Amino acid sequence: IISRIYRGDEENDDDCAHYHLWLDELEPLLPPGGPVLDLGCGRGVPVARRLAASHPLIGVDISPVQIERARRNVPGARFICTDMATLDLPPASLSAVVSFYAIIHLPLAEQPGLFANIHTWLQPGGYLMATVGHDDWTGQEDDWLQEGVAMYWSHADEATYVDWLSQAGFDVLWTRFV
């Protein structure tokens, strides 16, 4: 039930506009038909839906409910229900990885390893576009969305993320406060 309270299956201009602006920046950099991973894909709208229109897409989310919704919303994509920290993909198999508002729910200790994995999965010249923390904070809201559901966040500060990404082998092209 919390899945649908958080977001419906249709795009909402107020809710989805910033995703489209980010994808407008990323898509021209991608090779035609290059495979993309949507890490923390949720219901598949709008990111997986848009990227699957022109790229083979794999969506990953830990929630079985979100994966089922994504499969209905984006039938042409492949969706996997698993913890992103344990995901195993072939090296150099992806042109890009996108992850919006998802990595921040993974415990801090697991995030550097995830970045190293992502770098391994990317083809030479591949891209990672992700939202991560700006300030260091870890905590839980026990009544998220006033629905009695606990939601956990864990994020480092911007400098730490830049360092982790560099250590994983990425060239950080830009950062932006959202």
Salt bridges, closest charged atoms under 4 A:
ASP9 OD2 - ARG4 NH1 3.22
ASP9 OD1 - ARG69 NH2 2.71
GLU11 OE1 - HIS20 NE2 2.77
ASP15 OD2 - ARG7 NE 2.58
ASP15 OD2 - ARG43 NH2 3.77
ASP24 OD1 - ARG50 NH2 2.60
GLU25 OE2 - ARG176 NH1 2.98
GLU27 OE1 - ARG50 NH2 2.55
GLU68 OE2 - ARG72 NH1 3.56
GLU158 OE1 - HIS134 ND1 3.21
